[in-house]
Amino acid sequence: MNGVNASGQRQMPNAPGDTYYARGFNNNMLFIIPQWNMVIVRMGMDDEKRIDKVAFYNEFFGLLREAVE
């Protein structure tokens, strides 16, 4: 879940608070966003050491928020 951590921040602040996500092998991702009536699936092979994935997806959700709200 995109819950609030001990410091009071969400892991991905640009995603709605009710976002659920799961991560699998090779950075396959599943995002469920009830607030936006949306499910996003990302499949592919990936070298997870290249970039900060949480920051990448947070930026993605910021751009998506601009498009849907």
Gaussian input, Z-matrix of N, CA and C with variables (Angstrom, degrees):
# hf/3-21g

backbone

0 1
 N
 C     1     B1
 C     2     B2     1     A1
 N     3     B3     2     A2     1     D1
 C     4     B4     3     A3     2     D2
 C     5     B5     4     A4     3     D3
 N     6     B6     5     A5     4     D4
 C     7     B7     6     A6     5     D5
 C     8     B8     7     A7     6     D6
 N     9     B9     8     A8     7     D7
 C    10    B10     9     A9     8     D8
 C    11    B11    10    A10     9     D9
 N    12    B12    11    A11    10    D10
 C    13    B13    12    A12    11    D11
 C    14    B14    13    A13    12    D12
 N    15    B15    14    A14    13    D13
 C    16    B16    15    A15    14    D14
 C    17    B17    16    A16    15    D15
 N    18    B18    17    A17    16    D16
 C    19    B19    18    A18    17    D17
 C    20    B20    19    A19    18    D18
 N    21    B21    20    A20    19    D19
 C    22    B22    21    A21    20    D20
 C    23    B23    22    A22    21    D21
 N    24    B24    23    A23    22    D22
 C    25    B25    24    A24    23    D23
 C    26    B26    25    A25    24    D24
 N    27    B27    26    A26    25    D25
 C    28    B28    27    A27    26    D26
 C    29    B29    28    A28    27    D27
 N    30    B30    29    A29    28    D28
 C    31    B31    30    A30    29    D29
 C    32    B32    31    A31    30    D30
 N    33    B33    32    A32    31    D31
 C    34    B34    33    A33    32    D32
 C    35    B35    34    A34    33    D33
 N    36    B36    35    A35    34    D34
 C    37    B37    36    A36    35    D35
 C    38    B38    37    A37    36    D36
 N    39    B39    38    A38    37    D37
 C    40    B40    39    A39    38    D38
 C    41    B41    40    A40    39    D39
 N    42    B42    41    A41    40    D40
 C    43    B43    42    A42    41    D41
 C    44    B44    43    A43    42    D42
 N    45    B45    44    A44    43    D43
 C    46    B46    45    A45    44    D44
 C    47    B47    46    A46    45    D45
 N    48    B48    47    A47    46    D46
 C    49    B49    48    A48    47    D47
 C    50    B50    49    A49    48    D48
 N    51    B51    50    A50    49    D49
 C    52    B52    51    A51    50    D50
 C    53    B53    52    A52    51    D51
 N    54    B54    53    A53    52    D52
 C    55    B55    54    A54    53    D53
 C    56    B56    55    A55    54    D54
 N    57    B57    56    A56    55    D55
 C    58    B58    57    A57    56    D56
 C    59    B59    58    A58    57    D57
 N    60    B60    59    A59    58    D58
 C    61    B61    60    A60    59    D59
 C    62    B62    61    A61    60    D60
 N    63    B63    62    A62    61    D61
 C    64    B64    63    A63    62    D62
 C    65    B65    64    A64    63    D63
 N    66    B66    65    A65    64    D64
 C    67    B67    66    A66    65    D65
 C    68    B68    67    A67    66    D66
 N    69    B69    68    A68    67    D67
 C    70    B70    69    A69    68    D68
 C    71    B71    70    A70    69    D69
 N    72    B72    71    A71    70    D70
 C    73    B73    72    A72    71    D71
 C    74    B74    73    A73    72    D72
 N    75    B75    74    A74    73    D73
 C    76    B76    75    A75    74    D74
 C    77    B77    76    A76    75    D75
 N    78    B78    77    A77    76    D76
 C    79    B79    78    A78    77    D77
 C    80    B80    79    A79    78    D78
 N    81    B81    80    A80    79    D79
 C    82    B82    81    A81    80    D80
 C    83    B83    82    A82    81    D81
 N    84    B84    83    A83    82    D82
 C    85    B85    84    A84    83    D83
 C    86    B86    85    A85    84    D84
 N    87    B87    86    A86    85    D85
 C    88    B88    87    A87    86    D86
 C    89    B89    88    A88    87    D87
 N    90    B90    89    A89    88    D88
 C    91    B91    90    A90    89    D89
 C    92    B92    91    A91    90    D90
 N    93    B93    92    A92    91    D91
 C    94    B94    93    A93    92    D92
 C    95    B95    94    A94    93    D93
 N    96    B96    95    A95    94    D94
 C    97    B97    96    A96    95    D95
 C    98    B98    97    A97    96    D96
 N    99    B99    98    A98    97    D97
 C   100   B100    99    A99    98    D98
 C   101   B101   100   A100    99    D99
 N   102   B102   101   A101   100   D100
 C   103   B103   102   A102   101   D101
 C   104   B104   103   A103   102   D102
 N   105   B105   104   A104   103   D103
 C   106   B106   105   A105   104   D104
 C   107   B107   106   A106   105   D105
 N   108   B108   107   A107   106   D106
 C   109   B109   108   A108   107   D107
 C   110   B110   109   A109   108   D108
 N   111   B111   110   A110   109   D109
 C   112   B112   111   A111   110   D110
 C   113   B113   112   A112   111   D111
 N   114   B114   113   A113   112   D112
 C   115   B115   114   A114   113   D113
 C   116   B116   115   A115   114   D114
 N   117   B117   116   A116   115   D115
 C   118   B118   117   A117   116   D116
 C   119   B119   118   A118   117   D117
 N   120   B120   119   A119   118   D118
 C   121   B121   120   A120   119   D119
 C   122   B122   121   A121   120   D120
 N   123   B123   122   A122   121   D121
 C   124   B124   123   A123   122   D122
 C   125   B125   124   A124   123   D123
 N   126   B126   125   A125   124   D124
 C   127   B127   126   A126   125   D125
 C   128   B128   127   A127   126   D126
 N   129   B129   128   A128   127   D127
 C   130   B130   129   A129   128   D128
 C   131   B131   130   A130   129   D129
 N   132   B132   131   A131   130   D130
 C   133   B133   132   A132   131   D131
 C   134   B134   133   A133   132   D132
 N   135   B135   134   A134   133   D133
 C   136   B136   135   A135   134   D134
 C   137   B137   136   A136   135   D135
 N   138   B138   137   A137   136   D136
 C   139   B139   138   A138   137   D137
 C   140   B140   139   A139   138   D138
 N   141   B141   140   A140   139   D139
 C   142   B142   141   A141   140   D140
 C   143   B143   142   A142   141   D141
 N   144   B144   143   A143   142   D142
 C   145   B145   144   A144   143   D143
 C   146   B146   145   A145   144   D144
 N   147   B147   146   A146   145   D145
 C   148   B148   147   A147   146   D146
 C   149   B149   148   A148   147   D147
 N   150   B150   149   A149   148   D148
 C   151   B151   150   A150   149   D149
 C   152   B152   151   A151   150   D150
 N   153   B153   152   A152   151   D151
 C   154   B154   153   A153   152   D152
 C   155   B155   154   A154   153   D153
 N   156   B156   155   A155   154   D154
 C   157   B157   156   A156   155   D155
 C   158   B158   157   A157   156   D156
 N   159   B159   158   A158   157   D157
 C   160   B160   159   A159   158   D158
 C   161   B161   160   A160   159   D159
 N   162   B162   161   A161   160   D160
 C   163   B163   162   A162   161   D161
 C   164   B164   163   A163   162   D162
 N   165   B165   164   A164   163   D163
 C   166   B166   165   A165   164   D164
 C   167   B167   166   A166   165   D165
 N   168   B168   167   A167   166   D166
 C   169   B169   168   A168   167   D167
 C   170   B170   169   A169   168   D168
 N   171   B171   170   A170   169   D169
 C   172   B172   171   A171   170   D170
 C   173   B173   172   A172   171   D171
 N   174   B174   173   A173   172   D172
 C   175   B175   174   A174   173   D173
 C   176   B176   175   A175   174   D174
 N   177   B177   176   A176   175   D175
 C   178   B178   177   A177   176   D176
 C   179   B179   178   A178   177   D177
 N   180   B180   179   A179   178   D178
 C   181   B181   180   A180   179   D179
 C   182   B182   181   A181   180   D180
 N   183   B183   182   A182   181   D181
 C   184   B184   183   A183   182   D182
 C   185   B185   184   A184   183   D183
 N   186   B186   185   A185   184   D184
 C   187   B187   186   A186   185   D185
 C   188   B188   187   A187   186   D186
 N   189   B189   188   A188   187   D187
 C   190   B190   189   A189   188   D188
 C   191   B191   190   A190   189   D189
 N   192   B192   191   A191   190   D190
 C   193   B193   192   A192   191   D191
 C   194   B194   193   A193   192   D192
 N   195   B195   194   A194   193   D193
 C   196   B196   195   A195   194   D194
 C   197   B197   196   A196   195   D195
 N   198   B198   197   A197   196   D196
 C   199   B199   198   A198   197   D197
 C   200   B200   199   A199   198   D198
 N   201   B201   200   A200   199   D199
 C   202   B202   201   A201   200   D200
 C   203   B203   202   A202   201   D201
 N   204   B204   203   A203   202   D202
 C   205   B205   204   A204   203   D203
 C   206   B206   205   A205   204   D204

   B1=1.4476
   B2=1.5196
   B3=1.2960
   B4=1.4599
   B5=1.5308
   B6=1.3101
   B7=1.4571
   B8=1.5111
   B9=1.3088
   B10=1.4631
   B11=1.5239
   B12=1.3445
   B13=1.4591
   B14=1.5356
   B15=1.3115
   B16=1.4650
   B17=1.5249
   B18=1.3281
   B19=1.4687
   B20=1.5313
   B21=1.3477
   B22=1.4571
   B23=1.5191
   B24=1.3336
   B25=1.4651
   B26=1.5225
   B27=1.3188
   B28=1.4611
   B29=1.5278
   B30=1.3165
   B31=1.4629
   B32=1.5226
   B33=1.3304
   B34=1.4672
   B35=1.5238
   B36=1.3352
   B37=1.4571
   B38=1.5262
   B39=1.3257
   B40=1.4636
   B41=1.5256
   B42=1.3273
   B43=1.4668
   B44=1.5293
   B45=1.3282
   B46=1.4660
   B47=1.5280
   B48=1.3081
   B49=1.4522
   B50=1.5148
   B51=1.3414
   B52=1.4682
   B53=1.5315
   B54=1.3292
   B55=1.4616
   B56=1.5291
   B57=1.3277
   B58=1.4596
   B59=1.5190
   B60=1.3295
   B61=1.4552
   B62=1.5175
   B63=1.3270
   B64=1.4517
   B65=1.5130
   B66=1.3079
   B67=1.4629
   B68=1.5190
   B69=1.3219
   B70=1.4512
   B71=1.5169
   B72=1.3037
   B73=1.4541
   B74=1.5307
   B75=1.3247
   B76=1.4705
   B77=1.5174
   B78=1.3211
   B79=1.4560
   B80=1.5262
   B81=1.3245
   B82=1.4670
   B83=1.5175
   B84=1.3222
   B85=1.4623
   B86=1.5254
   B87=1.3201
   B88=1.4578
   B89=1.5202
   B90=1.3248
   B91=1.4670
   B92=1.5236
   B93=1.3152
   B94=1.4556
   B95=1.5214
   B96=1.3472
   B97=1.4587
   B98=1.5277
   B99=1.3348
   B100=1.4652
   B101=1.5290
   B102=1.3130
   B103=1.4666
   B104=1.5161
   B105=1.3236
   B106=1.4567
   B107=1.5332
   B108=1.3420
   B109=1.4715
   B110=1.5236
   B111=1.3325
   B112=1.4526
   B113=1.5267
   B114=1.3348
   B115=1.4583
   B116=1.5193
   B117=1.3360
   B118=1.4613
   B119=1.5260
   B120=1.3405
   B121=1.4591
   B122=1.5146
   B123=1.3140
   B124=1.4627
   B125=1.5223
   B126=1.3415
   B127=1.4573
   B128=1.5116
   B129=1.3034
   B130=1.4487
   B131=1.5023
   B132=1.2949
   B133=1.4591
   B134=1.5143
   B135=1.3223
   B136=1.4527
   B137=1.5227
   B138=1.3148
   B139=1.4628
   B140=1.5184
   B141=1.3131
   B142=1.4576
   B143=1.5280
   B144=1.2983
   B145=1.4576
   B146=1.5291
   B147=1.3141
   B148=1.4658
   B149=1.5207
   B150=1.3244
   B151=1.4587
   B152=1.5228
   B153=1.3077
   B154=1.4583
   B155=1.5234
   B156=1.3219
   B157=1.4703
   B158=1.5234
   B159=1.3375
   B160=1.4617
   B161=1.5255
   B162=1.3217
   B163=1.4673
   B164=1.5311
   B165=1.3228
   B166=1.4694
   B167=1.5182
   B168=1.3426
   B169=1.4682
   B170=1.5249
   B171=1.3135
   B172=1.4640
   B173=1.5296
   B174=1.3234
   B175=1.4710
   B176=1.5310
   B177=1.3272
   B178=1.4659
   B179=1.5248
   B180=1.3372
   B181=1.4526
   B182=1.5297
   B183=1.3248
   B184=1.4518
   B185=1.5214
   B186=1.3203
   B187=1.4707
   B188=1.5272
   B189=1.3100
   B190=1.4673
   B191=1.5229
   B192=1.3194
   B193=1.4733
   B194=1.5218
   B195=1.3309
   B196=1.4714
   B197=1.5340
   B198=1.3324
   B199=1.4676
   B200=1.5309
   B201=1.3307
   B202=1.4683
   B203=1.5279
   B204=1.2989
   B205=1.4796
   B206=1.5157
   A1=109.41
   A2=115.62
   A3=121.56
   A4=108.13
   A5=115.28
   A6=120.81
   A7=112.98
   A8=115.07
   A9=122.36
   A10=108.42
   A11=116.84
   A12=120.43
   A13=110.83
   A14=117.58
   A15=122.71
   A16=112.87
   A17=117.29
   A18=120.21
   A19=112.26
   A20=117.34
   A21=121.01
   A22=114.77
   A23=117.52
   A24=122.28
   A25=110.61
   A26=116.03
   A27=120.33
   A28=108.75
   A29=116.19
   A30=119.81
   A31=110.64
   A32=116.76
   A33=122.15
   A34=107.78
   A35=118.20
   A36=120.78
   A37=114.83
   A38=118.64
   A39=120.60
   A40=112.81
   A41=117.59
   A42=121.52
   A43=108.51
   A44=117.83
   A45=119.50
   A46=111.17
   A47=115.63
   A48=120.85
   A49=114.11
   A50=117.77
   A51=120.49
   A52=112.63
   A53=117.52
   A54=121.93
   A55=110.20
   A56=114.94
   A57=122.17
   A58=106.95
   A59=115.96
   A60=117.03
   A61=111.19
   A62=114.84
   A63=122.93
   A64=107.92
   A65=114.65
   A66=120.87
   A67=108.46
   A68=115.99
   A69=120.72
   A70=112.33
   A71=115.19
   A72=123.39
   A73=111.09
   A74=117.33
   A75=124.10
   A76=112.99
   A77=117.03
   A78=123.30
   A79=113.13
   A80=117.09
   A81=119.48
   A82=106.98
   A83=117.71
   A84=122.22
   A85=110.91
   A86=114.55
   A87=122.67
   A88=106.77
   A89=116.71
   A90=122.60
   A91=108.30
   A92=117.27
   A93=123.31
   A94=106.10
   A95=116.50
   A96=122.36
   A97=108.44
   A98=117.64
   A99=120.40
   A100=113.73
   A101=117.98
   A102=121.23
   A103=111.85
   A104=117.28
   A105=121.97
   A106=112.11
   A107=118.16
   A108=122.28
   A109=111.00
   A110=115.76
   A111=120.14
   A112=111.44
   A113=115.07
   A114=123.31
   A115=106.51
   A116=116.51
   A117=121.39
   A118=107.36
   A119=116.02
   A120=122.00
   A121=107.64
   A122=115.57
   A123=121.10
   A124=107.12
   A125=116.26
   A126=120.50
   A127=109.30
   A128=116.62
   A129=119.90
   A130=111.95
   A131=115.12
   A132=120.70
   A133=108.15
   A134=115.68
   A135=119.41
   A136=109.85
   A137=117.22
   A138=122.14
   A139=106.97
   A140=117.49
   A141=122.13
   A142=113.95
   A143=118.93
   A144=120.94
   A145=113.24
   A146=118.25
   A147=120.45
   A148=113.71
   A149=118.59
   A150=120.62
   A151=110.10
   A152=116.32
   A153=122.56
   A154=107.60
   A155=117.14
   A156=121.35
   A157=112.37
   A158=118.00
   A159=119.77
   A160=109.89
   A161=117.92
   A162=121.13
   A163=110.60
   A164=117.04
   A165=121.20
   A166=110.43
   A167=117.18
   A168=120.08
   A169=111.46
   A170=118.14
   A171=120.04
   A172=110.34
   A173=117.31
   A174=120.92
   A175=110.37
   A176=116.98
   A177=121.79
   A178=110.60
   A179=117.51
   A180=120.53
   A181=111.84
   A182=118.23
   A183=120.61
   A184=111.30
   A185=116.47
   A186=120.88
   A187=110.81
   A188=116.15
   A189=120.30
   A190=110.75
   A191=117.77
   A192=121.50
   A193=110.21
   A194=117.88
   A195=121.21
   A196=111.17
   A197=115.67
   A198=120.15
   A199=112.79
   A200=117.72
   A201=119.24
   A202=113.89
   A203=118.18
   A204=119.05
   A205=111.92
   D1=156.90
   D2=176.93
   D3=-90.07
   D4=55.18
   D5=-177.28
   D6=-78.29
   D7=-178.92
   D8=-179.28
   D9=-92.70
   D10=131.20
   D11=179.32
   D12=-85.79
   D13=-175.74
   D14=-175.69
   D15=-61.49
   D16=-27.10
   D17=179.88
   D18=-86.76
   D19=2.14
   D20=178.15
   D21=86.47
   D22=9.19
   D23=-178.89
   D24=-108.17
   D25=148.12
   D26=171.82
   D27=-81.20
   D28=150.32
   D29=178.37
   D30=-62.03
   D31=-40.41
   D32=176.20
   D33=-125.30
   D34=87.30
   D35=-175.42
   D36=-63.55
   D37=-20.61
   D38=178.92
   D39=-80.70
   D40=-13.52
   D41=177.81
   D42=-91.09
   D43=148.47
   D44=176.58
   D45=-57.28
   D46=151.41
   D47=-178.56
   D48=-62.32
   D49=-24.18
   D50=-178.45
   D51=-91.61
   D52=16.25
   D53=179.31
   D54=-74.28
   D55=133.92
   D56=173.32
   D57=-114.31
   D58=146.77
   D59=176.25
   D60=-151.40
   D61=157.16
   D62=177.49
   D63=-136.74
   D64=146.14
   D65=-178.89
   D66=-123.19
   D67=135.69
   D68=-179.49
   D69=-122.96
   D70=-171.32
   D71=-179.64
   D72=-54.35
   D73=140.84
   D74=179.55
   D75=61.29
   D76=29.11
   D77=177.96
   D78=63.51
   D79=29.82
   D80=169.24
   D81=-67.03
   D82=133.98
   D83=-174.95
   D84=-128.56
   D85=146.73
   D86=173.53
   D87=-130.43
   D88=123.98
   D89=177.14
   D90=-119.29
   D91=130.74
   D92=175.07
   D93=-117.92
   D94=120.03
   D95=-174.01
   D96=-124.77
   D97=86.25
   D98=-177.54
   D99=-58.07
   D100=-38.55
   D101=-177.67
   D102=-59.21
   D103=-32.43
   D104=-179.47
   D105=-102.93
   D106=6.23
   D107=-176.67
   D108=51.14
   D109=51.89
   D110=-170.02
   D111=-138.89
   D112=142.96
   D113=169.77
   D114=-126.82
   D115=131.15
   D116=179.89
   D117=-123.34
   D118=130.52
   D119=176.69
   D120=-120.59
   D121=128.32
   D122=177.38
   D123=-118.32
   D124=117.48
   D125=179.52
   D126=-119.75
   D127=141.81
   D128=176.75
   D129=159.33
   D130=166.95
   D131=177.82
   D132=-92.97
   D133=140.28
   D134=-170.44
   D135=-151.67
   D136=141.42
   D137=171.17
   D138=-88.58
   D139=102.24
   D140=-171.83
   D141=-65.29
   D142=-9.75
   D143=-177.25
   D144=-86.89
   D145=-7.00
   D146=-173.92
   D147=-74.18
   D148=-41.83
   D149=-176.82
   D150=-139.86
   D151=162.99
   D152=174.97
   D153=-76.34
   D154=107.21
   D155=-174.45
   D156=-64.70
   D157=-39.72
   D158=-179.51
   D159=-62.51
   D160=-44.54
   D161=178.33
   D162=-64.13
   D163=-39.33
   D164=179.14
   D165=-61.52
   D166=-50.39
   D167=-178.74
   D168=-68.73
   D169=-33.19
   D170=175.99
   D171=-62.16
   D172=-42.39
   D173=176.75
   D174=-63.75
   D175=-42.23
   D176=177.10
   D177=-57.77
   D178=-45.77
   D179=-179.73
   D180=-67.25
   D181=-30.22
   D182=174.56
   D183=-63.01
   D184=-43.54
   D185=178.01
   D186=-68.16
   D187=-39.92
   D188=178.73
   D189=-65.70
   D190=-38.92
   D191=178.17
   D192=-59.21
   D193=-42.31
   D194=178.90
   D195=-60.82
   D196=-33.98
   D197=-177.42
   D198=-78.23
   D199=-32.71
   D200=-172.75
   D201=-100.12
   D202=-17.99
   D203=-177.96
   D204=-104.89

